Amino acid sequence: MHADTERCVRAVRSKDARFDGWFFTAVLTTRIYCRPSCPVVPPKAENMTFYPSAAACQQAGFRACKRCRPDTSPGSPEWNARADTVARAMRLIQDGVVDREGVPGLATRLGYSARQIERQLRAELGAGPLALARAQRAQTARLLIETTGLPMAEIAFASGFASIRAFNDTVREVFALPPGELRARAARSARGSRAPRPGGQVRTSRSRTSERPPAAAEGTLTPGVICLRLPFRAPLTPDNLFGHLAATAVPGVEEWRDGAYRRTLSLPYGHGIVALTPRPDHIACRLSLTDPRDLTVAISGCRRMLDLDADPVAVDGQLRADPLLAPLVDKAPGRRVPRTVDAAEFAVRAVLGQQVSTAAARTHAGRLVRAYGEPVDDPEGGLTHLFPSPAALAALDPEGLALPRSRRTTLTTLVAALADGTLRLGPDSDWEEARARLTALPGFGPWTVEVIVMRALGDPDAFLPTDLGIRRAAEGLGLPSTPAALTARAAAWRPWRAYAVQYLWATEDHAINHLPS
């Protein structure tokens, strides 16, 4: 979109937040880059130029705006709607693969040479993988600086920087402030937003407390805990999103407590616990990590699980064109696809849920967790374990599973394929290749394959025409109810059929369509 200058100028002048993350506005006179919805007076059109990524802006010598904070924009919805090499590369970069494995590791995962990856990313995003990873490191550093009391040296390495000097130089270059002043500025901003003292006076003088991050000033700073906001594109209907996650929660791994969905996270450097609470204009995220280096991948996983980078205007616009779907869309616009933080975990759970009730699937998964999951401490709730990894489940005794023999074979075959690397499921998966590999496993029919591709791999066009609930909903709306006829009708919903599934499921009077009380 950044190449369409006229359209970009219109979006900036209207301060249209729907385009945040789609492109970035760089102002030639001030050398600052902004999100399209920046609240300042828009510059003249001749003083604006547009870039497809924050990394491209930074590489061109622009610094981030202090007012609109473009680094906190929702991610581009393109990377979740596509399965080509660039989209897969961006999902891996968001997961911190370049920081952990370097550009050669990124290229190996994608099956290309480092030079080919560099060329493709530069052609579409105006920046190579190192620059894109650097922009993400800068954003992670800012989060840690402003929301934790960690020493700057620890923040530098937790953000993925190789040295403190690189950390200092990058923060100064991107935000035009040294790290210490960035923290002090955030603390002053937090104090300024607090209620006045008795008598109407507000403290403005600097003190030792002004050097603490805003979380400390608000009384929410806890060692090892990071509180932040996850932005999304409005509208968002949280009912089916959080209701589904709560209704299918695996005991010990997930729970709904005090208005928040909580779960344990298996991460590259350690583990964590996240609490996610829906708010009108953001998702409140409270992360407890054993190693702060996992912040980037934890945030990426949470955003992916809640489908926060989706473009609901584009999705709902296309689905609303079908007169039989339009009333569902108008009733609750902005439905998201409930996804997962761990693709392998969801694949195992999908097999456990074949042809049984939600309660039975939770029971089966809970038994596996207690037997093979790694125990964790949760002083704030009732979480007890990490979901077992494929390597841990490879040791399970199939005779001990309360499942039909055919289902045991399906589960053990899946686990073996995941454990030995024959089957790889993750952000870098090619959706069609994953479909083919899953279909080749015993016991994997169209429903299981599509639900894994939809919820674990994020294909927005995955469709479940054989699902009983979908067929009942379709019949009730006057849509074709046979799988073949419904698939033909759904061709007009492409590439957003996974979202159509959410709207159709919502017609069922079921607990997963409502937030828990």
C-alpha positions as CSV (number, residue, x, y, z in Angstrom):
1,M,0.0,0.0,0.0
2,H,2.9,2.4,0.7
3,A,3.4,2.8,-3.1
4,D,-0.1,4.4,-3.5
5,T,0.8,7.9,-2.4
6,E,-2.6,9.4,-2.9
7,R,-4.3,6.8,-0.8
8,C,-1.7,7.1,2.0
9,V,-2.0,10.9,2.1
10,R,-5.8,10.5,2.5
11,A,-5.3,8.0,5.3
12,V,-2.9,10.3,7.1
13,R,-5.1,13.4,6.7
14,S,-8.1,11.5,8.1
15,K,-6.0,10.0,10.9
16,D,-7.5,6.6,10.1
17,A,-6.2,4.1,12.7
18,R,-7.3,1.2,10.4
19,F,-4.1,1.7,8.4
20,D,-1.7,1.6,11.4
21,G,0.8,-1.1,10.6
22,W,0.0,-1.2,6.9
23,F,2.5,1.6,6.2
24,F,4.5,4.3,8.0
25,T,4.7,8.0,7.2
26,A,8.1,9.7,7.2
27,V,8.3,13.5,7.4
28,L,11.1,14.9,5.3
29,T,11.4,18.2,7.2
30,T,11.6,16.8,10.7
31,R,13.2,13.3,9.9
32,I,10.5,11.7,12.1
33,Y,8.3,8.7,11.1
34,C,4.7,8.2,12.4
35,R,1.8,5.9,12.2
36,P,-1.1,7.1,9.9
37,S,-3.3,8.0,12.9
38,C,-0.7,10.2,14.5
39,P,-2.6,13.0,16.5
40,V,-0.3,15.8,15.4
41,V,-1.3,18.2,12.5
42,P,-0.5,16.3,9.3
43,P,2.5,17.7,7.3
44,K,2.1,18.9,3.7
45,A,1.8,16.2,1.1
46,E,5.1,17.1,-0.5
47,N,6.9,16.6,2.8
48,M,5.6,13.1,3.3
49,T,7.1,9.8,2.0
50,F,5.9,6.4,2.9
51,Y,7.6,3.1,3.8
52,P,6.3,-0.4,4.3
53,S,8.0,-1.1,7.6
54,A,9.5,0.7,10.6
55,A,12.8,-0.9,9.8
56,A,12.8,0.8,6.4
57,C,12.1,4.2,8.0
58,Q,15.0,3.7,10.5
59,Q,17.3,2.5,7.8
60,A,16.5,5.7,5.8
61,G,17.5,7.8,8.8
62,F,14.1,8.7,10.4
63,R,13.4,8.4,14.1
64,A,10.2,7.3,15.8
65,C,7.6,9.9,16.7
66,K,7.3,10.5,20.5
67,R,3.6,11.3,20.2
68,C,2.1,8.4,18.3
69,R,4.8,5.8,19.0
70,P,4.7,4.0,15.6
71,D,6.7,1.1,17.0
72,T,3.6,0.0,19.0
73,S,1.3,-0.2,16.0
74,P,-0.5,-3.5,15.4
75,G,1.5,-5.7,13.0
76,S,0.7,-5.8,9.3
77,P,-2.2,-8.1,8.6
78,E,-0.5,-9.2,5.4
79,W,1.8,-11.6,7.3
80,N,-1.1,-13.6,8.7
81,A,-3.0,-13.7,5.5
82,R,-0.2,-15.0,3.3
83,A,1.9,-18.2,3.3
84,D,4.6,-17.1,0.8
85,T,8.3,-16.8,1.7
86,V,8.2,-13.2,2.8
87,A,5.2,-13.7,5.1
88,R,6.8,-16.8,6.7
89,A,10.0,-14.9,7.1
90,M,8.3,-12.0,8.9
91,R,6.5,-14.4,11.3
92,L,9.8,-16.0,12.2
93,I,11.5,-12.6,12.7
94,Q,8.6,-11.6,15.0
95,D,9.4,-14.8,16.9
96,G,13.0,-13.8,17.4
97,V,14.6,-16.4,15.2
98,V,17.2,-14.0,13.8
99,D,18.3,-13.0,17.3
100,R,18.6,-16.7,18.3
101,E,19.8,-18.3,15.1
102,G,21.0,-15.5,12.8
103,V,20.1,-14.9,9.2
104,P,21.5,-18.3,8.2
105,G,19.1,-20.0,10.6
106,L,16.2,-18.0,9.2
107,A,17.2,-19.0,5.6
108,T,17.6,-22.7,6.6
109,R,14.1,-22.8,8.1
110,L,12.7,-21.3,4.9
111,G,14.7,-23.5,2.6
112,Y,16.4,-20.6,0.8
113,S,19.9,-19.1,0.8
114,A,20.5,-16.1,3.0
115,R,21.1,-13.9,-0.1
116,Q,17.6,-14.9,-1.5
117,I,15.9,-14.1,1.7
118,E,17.7,-10.7,1.9
119,R,16.7,-9.9,-1.7
120,Q,13.0,-10.8,-1.2
121,L,12.6,-8.9,2.0
122,R,14.3,-5.8,0.7
123,A,12.1,-5.9,-2.5
124,E,8.9,-5.9,-0.5
125,L,9.7,-4.2,2.9
126,G,12.6,-2.0,2.0
127,A,14.8,-3.6,4.7
128,G,16.7,-6.9,5.1
129,P,16.3,-9.4,7.9
130,L,19.0,-7.8,10.1
131,A,17.3,-4.4,9.9
132,L,13.9,-5.9,10.6
133,A,15.2,-7.8,13.6
134,R,17.0,-4.6,14.8
135,A,13.7,-2.6,14.7
136,Q,12.0,-5.4,16.7
137,R,14.9,-5.4,19.3
138,A,14.4,-1.6,19.7
139,Q,10.7,-2.1,20.4
140,T,11.4,-4.8,22.9
141,A,14.0,-2.7,24.6
142,R,11.6,0.2,24.9
143,L,9.0,-2.1,26.5
144,L,11.5,-3.3,29.1
145,I,12.8,0.2,29.7
146,E,9.4,1.6,30.3
147,T,7.6,-1.3,32.1
148,T,10.3,-2.9,34.3
149,G,12.9,-1.9,36.8
150,L,15.6,-4.1,35.2
151,P,19.1,-2.6,34.9
152,M,19.9,-1.3,31.5
153,A,22.7,-3.9,31.0
154,E,20.2,-6.7,31.5
155,I,17.6,-5.1,29.2
156,A,20.3,-4.8,26.5
157,F,20.9,-8.6,26.4
158,A,17.3,-9.5,27.1
159,S,16.3,-7.5,24.0
160,G,18.6,-9.4,21.8
161,F,21.5,-6.9,21.5
162,A,25.0,-8.4,21.3
163,S,26.5,-5.5,23.3
164,I,25.5,-2.6,25.6
165,R,27.0,-0.2,23.1
166,A,24.8,-1.5,20.3
167,F,21.8,-1.2,22.6
168,N,22.6,2.4,23.6
169,D,23.3,3.4,20.0
170,T,20.1,1.8,18.6
171,V,17.9,3.4,21.3
172,R,19.4,6.8,20.7
173,E,19.0,6.5,17.0
174,V,15.5,5.2,16.9
175,F,13.9,7.2,19.7
176,A,16.3,10.2,19.9
177,L,16.7,9.7,23.6
178,P,19.3,7.7,25.6
179,P,17.8,4.7,27.6
180,G,17.9,6.5,30.9
181,E,16.0,9.5,29.6
182,L,13.5,7.2,27.9
183,R,12.7,5.6,31.2
184,A,12.5,9.0,33.0
185,R,10.2,10.4,30.4
186,A,7.8,7.5,30.7
187,A,7.8,7.9,34.5
188,R,7.0,11.6,34.2
189,S,4.2,10.8,31.7
190,A,2.7,8.3,34.1
191,R,2.8,10.7,37.1
192,G,1.3,13.4,35.0
193,S,-1.7,11.1,34.2
194,R,-2.4,10.4,37.8
195,A,-5.1,12.2,39.8
196,P,-4.1,15.5,41.5
197,R,-3.2,15.5,45.2
198,P,-5.6,17.0,47.7
199,G,-5.8,20.8,47.1
200,G,-5.5,20.3,43.4
201,Q,-1.7,20.3,43.3
202,V,0.2,17.9,41.1
203,R,3.8,17.1,41.9
204,T,6.0,18.1,39.0
205,S,9.5,18.3,40.6
206,R,12.0,15.6,39.8
207,S,12.9,13.2,42.5
208,R,14.4,9.7,42.8
209,T,11.1,8.1,42.0
210,S,11.0,9.9,38.6
211,E,13.7,7.6,37.4
212,R,11.5,4.5,37.9
213,P,9.4,3.2,35.1
214,P,5.7,4.1,34.9
215,A,4.7,0.6,36.2
216,A,6.5,1.4,39.5
217,A,4.7,4.7,39.8
218,E,1.4,3.0,39.4
219,G,2.2,0.3,41.9
220,T,2.2,-2.6,39.5
221,L,5.9,-3.3,39.3
222,T,6.7,-6.8,40.4
223,P,10.0,-8.6,40.0
224,G,9.8,-10.8,36.9
225,V,6.5,-9.4,35.8
226,I,5.9,-7.2,32.7
227,C,2.6,-5.4,32.1
228,L,1.8,-4.0,28.7
229,R,-1.0,-3.3,26.3
230,L,-1.5,-5.3,23.1
231,P,-3.1,-3.1,20.4
232,F,-5.5,-4.3,17.8
233,R,-7.5,-3.0,14.9
234,A,-11.1,-2.2,15.9
235,P,-13.7,-3.6,16.0
236,L,-13.0,-6.7,18.1
237,T,-15.7,-8.9,19.6
238,P,-14.1,-10.7,22.5
239,D,-17.0,-13.1,23.3
240,N,-16.1,-16.1,21.1
241,L,-12.4,-15.4,21.3
242,F,-12.0,-15.5,25.1
243,G,-15.1,-17.7,25.6
244,H,-13.6,-20.4,23.4
245,L,-10.2,-20.3,25.1
246,A,-11.8,-20.5,28.5
247,A,-14.3,-23.2,27.6
248,T,-11.6,-25.5,26.1
249,A,-9.0,-24.7,28.8
250,V,-6.7,-27.6,29.7
251,P,-6.6,-28.0,33.5
252,G,-3.3,-27.0,34.9
253,V,-2.2,-25.3,31.7
254,E,-5.0,-22.7,31.2
255,E,-7.7,-21.1,33.3
256,W,-10.1,-18.2,33.4
257,R,-9.6,-16.2,36.6
258,D,-10.7,-12.7,37.7
259,G,-11.8,-11.7,34.2
260,A,-8.6,-12.9,32.5
261,Y,-7.5,-15.8,30.4
262,R,-4.3,-17.2,32.0
263,R,-2.0,-19.9,30.7
264,T,1.6,-21.3,30.9
265,L,4.1,-20.7,28.1
266,S,7.0,-22.9,26.9
267,L,9.6,-20.5,25.6
268,P,13.1,-20.8,24.1
269,Y,15.0,-19.7,27.2
270,G,12.6,-20.7,29.9
271,H,8.9,-20.6,30.6
272,G,6.3,-18.0,31.6
273,I,2.7,-17.3,32.6
274,V,0.5,-14.8,30.8
275,A,-2.8,-13.2,31.9
276,L,-4.8,-11.6,29.1
277,T,-7.7,-9.3,29.8
278,P,-10.0,-7.8,27.1
279,R,-10.4,-4.0,27.3
280,P,-12.3,-1.7,25.0
281,D,-9.3,-0.5,23.1
282,H,-6.5,-3.0,23.9
283,I,-5.8,-6.4,25.5
284,A,-4.1,-6.0,28.9
285,C,-1.2,-8.4,29.1
286,R,0.6,-9.4,32.3
287,L,3.6,-11.6,31.6
288,S,5.7,-13.4,34.2
289,L,8.9,-14.8,32.6
290,T,11.7,-16.8,34.0
291,D,14.0,-15.2,31.4
292,P,13.3,-11.7,30.0
293,R,15.0,-12.7,26.7
294,D,11.7,-14.5,26.0
295,L,9.7,-11.3,25.9
296,T,9.6,-11.0,22.1
297,V,8.5,-14.5,21.4
298,A,6.0,-14.4,24.2
299,I,4.3,-11.2,22.9
300,S,4.3,-12.6,19.3
301,G,2.7,-15.8,20.5
302,C,0.0,-14.0,22.5
303,R,-0.8,-11.7,19.5
304,R,-1.0,-14.7,17.2
305,M,-3.2,-16.7,19.7
306,L,-5.7,-13.8,19.9
307,D,-5.5,-12.9,16.1
308,L,-4.7,-9.3,17.0
309,D,-3.1,-8.4,13.7
310,A,-6.2,-9.2,11.7
311,D,-7.9,-6.6,9.5
312,P,-11.6,-6.8,10.6
313,V,-12.7,-4.1,8.2
314,A,-11.5,-6.1,5.2
315,V,-12.7,-9.4,6.6
316,D,-16.2,-8.2,7.5
317,G,-16.6,-6.2,4.3
318,Q,-16.2,-9.3,2.2
319,L,-18.4,-11.5,4.4
320,R,-21.1,-8.9,4.6
321,A,-21.4,-9.0,0.9
322,D,-23.2,-12.3,1.3
323,P,-26.8,-11.3,2.3
324,L,-27.2,-14.4,4.5
325,L,-24.0,-13.7,6.5
326,A,-24.5,-10.0,6.7
327,P,-26.9,-10.1,9.8
328,L,-24.3,-12.1,11.7
329,V,-21.5,-9.7,10.9
330,D,-23.6,-6.7,11.7
331,K,-24.6,-8.2,15.1
332,A,-21.1,-8.7,16.3
333,P,-18.4,-7.3,13.9
334,G,-14.8,-8.0,14.4
335,R,-14.8,-11.7,15.4
336,R,-11.4,-13.2,15.5
337,V,-10.2,-16.8,15.1
338,P,-9.1,-18.3,18.4
339,R,-5.6,-19.7,17.8
340,T,-2.8,-21.0,19.9
341,V,0.7,-20.2,21.2
342,D,2.1,-23.7,20.3
343,A,1.2,-25.4,17.1
344,A,2.4,-28.8,18.2
345,E,0.3,-28.6,21.4
346,F,-2.8,-27.8,19.4
347,A,-2.3,-30.7,17.0
348,V,-2.1,-33.1,20.0
349,R,-5.3,-31.5,21.5
350,A,-7.1,-31.7,18.1
351,V,-6.5,-35.5,18.1
352,L,-7.6,-35.9,21.7
353,G,-10.8,-34.0,20.8
354,Q,-11.8,-36.2,17.8
355,Q,-15.4,-37.3,18.1
356,V,-15.7,-36.5,21.9
357,S,-17.2,-33.6,23.9
358,T,-15.2,-30.6,24.9
359,A,-15.3,-31.8,28.5
360,A,-13.9,-35.2,27.5
361,A,-11.1,-33.6,25.4
362,R,-10.1,-31.4,28.4
363,T,-10.0,-34.5,30.6
364,H,-7.8,-36.4,28.2
365,A,-5.4,-33.5,27.8
366,G,-5.3,-32.9,31.6
367,R,-4.2,-36.5,32.1
368,L,-1.3,-36.1,29.7
369,V,-0.3,-32.8,31.3
370,R,-0.2,-34.3,34.8
371,A,1.7,-37.4,33.6
372,Y,4.2,-35.7,31.2
373,G,4.1,-32.0,31.7
374,E,6.8,-30.0,33.5
375,P,5.6,-28.6,36.8
376,V,5.6,-24.8,37.3
377,D,4.9,-22.5,40.2
378,D,1.9,-20.1,40.0
379,P,1.5,-18.0,43.1
380,E,-1.3,-15.9,41.6
381,G,-3.5,-18.7,40.4
382,G,-4.1,-22.4,39.8
383,L,-1.7,-23.2,36.9
384,T,0.5,-26.2,37.6
385,H,2.2,-27.4,34.4
386,L,3.6,-26.7,31.0
387,F,1.9,-28.6,28.2
388,P,4.2,-31.6,27.5
389,S,6.5,-31.2,24.5
390,P,6.5,-33.8,21.6
391,A,9.8,-35.1,23.0
392,A,8.2,-35.7,26.4
393,L,5.1,-37.3,24.8
394,A,7.3,-39.6,22.7
395,A,7.7,-41.7,25.9
396,L,4.0,-42.1,26.6
397,D,2.5,-45.6,27.0
398,P,-0.4,-45.8,24.5
399,E,-2.0,-48.6,26.6
400,G,-2.4,-46.1,29.4
401,L,-4.6,-43.8,27.3
402,A,-8.3,-44.0,27.8
403,L,-8.8,-43.8,24.0
404,P,-10.0,-46.2,21.2
405,R,-7.1,-48.1,19.7
406,S,-7.3,-46.3,16.4
407,R,-7.1,-42.9,18.2
408,R,-4.1,-44.1,20.2
409,T,-2.3,-45.0,16.9
410,T,-3.2,-41.5,15.5
411,L,-1.8,-39.8,18.6
412,T,1.4,-41.8,18.9
413,T,2.1,-41.4,15.1
414,L,1.6,-37.7,15.3
415,V,3.8,-37.3,18.4
416,A,6.6,-39.4,16.8
417,A,6.5,-37.3,13.6
418,L,6.6,-34.1,15.7
419,A,9.4,-35.4,17.9
420,D,11.7,-36.6,15.1
421,G,11.1,-33.5,12.9
422,T,9.3,-35.3,10.1
423,L,6.4,-33.0,10.7
424,R,7.1,-29.4,11.6
425,L,4.3,-27.1,12.7
426,G,4.9,-23.5,13.4
427,P,5.0,-19.9,12.1
428,D,7.2,-20.9,9.2
429,S,4.9,-23.7,8.0
430,D,3.8,-23.8,4.4
431,W,0.0,-24.3,4.8
432,E,-0.5,-26.5,1.8
433,E,2.6,-28.6,2.6
434,A,1.3,-29.0,6.2
435,R,-2.1,-30.1,4.9
436,A,-0.4,-32.8,2.7
437,R,1.8,-34.1,5.6
438,L,-1.1,-34.2,8.1
439,T,-3.4,-35.9,5.6
440,A,-0.8,-38.7,5.1
441,L,-0.9,-39.6,8.9
442,P,-3.4,-42.3,10.0
443,G,-6.6,-41.0,11.5
444,F,-6.4,-37.5,10.0
445,G,-9.5,-36.6,8.1
446,P,-10.5,-33.3,6.6
447,W,-11.9,-31.8,9.8
448,T,-8.8,-32.5,11.9
449,V,-6.5,-31.2,9.2
450,E,-8.4,-28.0,8.6
451,V,-8.9,-27.2,12.3
452,I,-5.1,-27.5,12.8
453,V,-4.3,-25.4,9.8
454,M,-6.8,-22.8,10.9
455,R,-6.0,-22.5,14.6
456,A,-2.4,-23.8,14.9
457,L,-1.0,-22.4,11.6
458,G,-3.2,-19.4,11.1
459,D,-4.6,-20.0,7.6
460,P,-7.4,-17.4,7.3
461,D,-9.0,-19.4,4.5
462,A,-9.3,-22.8,6.3
463,F,-12.8,-24.1,6.2
464,L,-14.8,-26.9,7.9
465,P,-17.7,-27.8,5.7
466,T,-18.1,-31.2,7.4
467,D,-18.4,-29.8,10.9
468,L,-21.8,-30.6,12.4
469,G,-22.2,-27.2,14.0
470,I,-21.4,-25.4,10.8
471,R,-23.8,-27.5,8.8
472,R,-26.6,-26.8,11.3
473,A,-25.9,-23.1,11.3
474,A,-25.8,-23.0,7.5
475,E,-29.1,-24.8,7.3
476,G,-30.7,-22.4,9.8
477,L,-29.6,-19.4,7.7
478,G,-30.8,-20.9,4.4
479,L,-27.3,-21.7,3.2
480,P,-26.5,-25.1,1.6
481,S,-25.9,-27.7,4.3
482,T,-24.1,-30.4,2.4
483,P,-20.3,-30.2,2.5
484,A,-19.9,-29.9,-1.3
485,A,-22.7,-27.3,-1.8
486,L,-21.5,-25.3,1.2
487,T,-17.9,-25.3,-0.1
488,A,-19.1,-24.0,-3.5
489,R,-21.1,-21.2,-1.8
490,A,-18.2,-20.3,0.4
491,A,-16.0,-19.6,-2.6
492,A,-17.3,-16.0,-2.4
493,W,-16.0,-15.7,1.2
494,R,-12.4,-16.4,0.2
495,P,-9.8,-15.7,1.5
496,W,-11.6,-15.3,4.9
497,R,-13.5,-18.5,5.3
498,A,-12.0,-19.2,8.7
499,Y,-13.7,-16.0,9.9
500,A,-17.0,-17.1,8.3
501,V,-16.6,-20.3,10.4
502,Q,-16.5,-18.1,13.6
503,Y,-19.7,-16.3,12.6
504,L,-21.5,-19.5,11.8
505,W,-20.4,-21.2,15.1
506,A,-21.6,-18.1,16.9
507,T,-25.2,-19.0,15.9
508,E,-25.0,-22.1,18.1
509,D,-26.2,-21.5,21.7
510,H,-23.0,-22.7,23.2
511,A,-20.8,-21.6,26.1
512,I,-17.8,-20.9,23.9
513,N,-19.7,-18.0,22.3
514,H,-19.9,-16.0,25.6
515,L,-17.4,-14.6,28.1
516,P,-17.3,-16.6,31.3
517,S,-19.0,-14.8,34.3
